[in-house]
Amino acid sequence: MTEQLAIQGGKPIRETLLPYGRQSVSLNDISEVIEVLKSDWLTTGVKIPEFEQAVCKEVQADHAVAVSSGTAALHAAMYALQIKPGDEVIVPAMTFAATANCVVYQGGKPIFCDVDKETLLIDPDKAEKLITENTQAIIAVDYAGQPCDYQALETITSANYISLVSDACHSLGAKYYSRPVGSLADLNIFSFHPVKGITTGEGGMITTDSELFANRMRMFRNHGITSTPQQRTKQGTWFYEMVDLGYNYRLTDIQCALGISQLKRLPEWIEYRQEIAKKYDAAFKNIREIAPLKVKENISHAFHLYIVKFDTDPDQKFIFDALRGEGIGVNVHYIPVHMHPYYRNNFKTGEGQCPVAESAYKKIISLPVYPSMGERDVSDVIAAVIKVLDVIR
Ligand SMILES: *Cc1c(COP(=O)(O)O)cnc(C)c1O
């Protein structure tokens, strides 16, 4: 007998909504933040290089530049590459809008590339075909936490003398052939929004092996000014020069203290996310309507998102509402960026341009996955998915 769905008057699996993602903040995190609040420097202090060094070590990169958000990090990366009007940057259609917006901030044109059907990661062959004499870079997005095919992308970008940028906002802690994400592209972007791998409230970082890029971005995050207040204090001078137009994209010491403390738990969090994914995989293995996205060989997946894909076009809105009704905070990642009105209106994008992403969008749902989920939470998600599928079958 099938159970009645909560949205049809039945009893929900959970009384309170389980979110799809959530931060984990410990008492130790809080006391690290309090220490900074008692100190002399709330911003532009010593916690910033300390956090940058900790991330460099974690991802095996030479330089890291902390900024106020993942979006600011993407913008700074486009600035470092000197993207300007007339330039094109290839971005995947299946991502958050910020991946494309950063190109537009610099006056460039995002060129939307379709994704691989099984992983929903940027398709290197399709990206190569989009390269023109105006192309300056490819931004690869490690969708859901799975590293892209960096070997293929690196071959294409170096053969065409263009840059490779990794939007690793989903994949801090992931690995590609045992190399950590953050050291795989010319510029690598992280976000510390509360649903991401680690959090600073809002925050972001760029890692790179290029000192030139790092210096440009340090200036860019501070109004285009060449010295910091700390240097001026040390040198006992008021003098500074603004040499280019920059922004206030600084991350505070308060936030960096939280980030340093959070980063210590990243490896165990990744392991736990992988464990949850394994449980979902096992539970859904024999359900013919849904399948997880393919996980490639030789990678370690960060599982920022756990996505199930339906085999046919399901009534996505009904399934979404039904799962929400059961108390499961599902989500859909993402509406393909080229389908948004802004891009349709200003860049003449639209339906049919990236058919794989457009079709996948109608078939995907993201299930909750985050470190503070308990065993009971995981089994509630599984029970709710099975309950809803039983009814629509
Ligand atoms: C979260 C995210 C961003 C933006 O990061 P913010 O810190 O929210 O500005 C960019 N790209 C992707 C793929 C993201 O998931």
The ligand as a MOL file (V3000), in Angstrom:
LIG
                    3D

  0  0  0     0  0            999 V3000
M  V30 BEGIN CTAB
M  V30 COUNTS 15 15 0 0 0
M  V30 BEGIN ATOM
M  V30 1 C 28.6780 29.7930 -4.5440 0
M  V30 2 C 29.2050 29.8710 -5.9240 0
M  V30 3 C 29.7470 31.0480 -6.4520 0
M  V30 4 C 29.6810 32.3570 -5.7380 0
M  V30 5 O 30.1870 32.3710 -4.4570 0
M  V30 6 P 29.7000 33.4860 -3.4050 0
M  V30 7 O 30.6550 33.3040 -2.2830 0
M  V30 8 O 28.2960 33.1480 -3.0440 0
M  V30 9 O 29.8160 34.8090 -4.0650 0
M  V30 10 C 30.3160 30.9970 -7.7100 0
M  V30 11 N 30.3240 29.8760 -8.4450 0
M  V30 12 C 29.7740 28.7290 -7.9830 0
M  V30 13 C 29.8250 27.5020 -8.8390 0
M  V30 14 C 29.1860 28.7020 -6.7300 0
M  V30 15 O 28.6150 27.5780 -6.2930 0
M  V30 END ATOM
M  V30 BEGIN BOND
M  V30 1 1 1 2
M  V30 2 1 2 3
M  V30 3 2 2 14
M  V30 4 1 3 4
M  V30 5 2 3 10
M  V30 6 1 4 5
M  V30 7 1 5 6
M  V30 8 2 6 7
M  V30 9 1 6 8
M  V30 10 1 6 9
M  V30 11 1 10 11
M  V30 12 2 11 12
M  V30 13 1 12 13
M  V30 14 1 12 14
M  V30 15 1 14 15
M  V30 END BOND
M  V30 END CTAB
M  END
